[in-house]
Amino acid sequence: MILFFLFLFSLPAQAALYEVPVAEEGLKPYAIFTLPNFSSSQGEKFEVSYDMPMELVGEKMTVKFAGPIVDGVLPKVLKGSHGEMTCLEGLEFRCEVSYYGLSIDFSAVLAYVDSLDLPMEQFQGILQVAARFGGDQVGIVSFRRE
């Protein structure tokens, strides 16, 4: 967990991390991913958008969530066509995300992870995390707002 927070606070302001919850200590280092193309914005709504980690879904997939801002208070629950995120705000936002049946092509996941030319232990760890994610499509998104 300490590694996670050190990594989070070393990121630029609009960078974000994605974590797949895993119980096995040995898989935790392979269950944290940087989210490409992450953005958050607020106007009448608070909006979050990011590309899912290719290691989990195998192809480019952008997800978006939004919720209304009422009386200047950011919403705790954001919804989108791919699922719902429940957020807590502290030093950073920490949002638990539940997806609604994302389409995952495990052969594309395997091909992508194989293309990264990783050491065997890391390769196997990421594939185990991806398999768990495919069976239980939940995760945690953490980010700092500008």
Secondary structure, 3 states (H helix, E strand, C coil): CHHHHHHHHCCCCCCEEEECCCCCHHHHHHCEEECCCCEEEECCEEEEEEECCHHHHCCCCEEEEEEECECCECCCEEEECCEEEEEEECCCEEEEEEECCCCCCHHHHHHHHHHCCCCHHHHHHHHHHHHHHHHCCEEEEEECCC
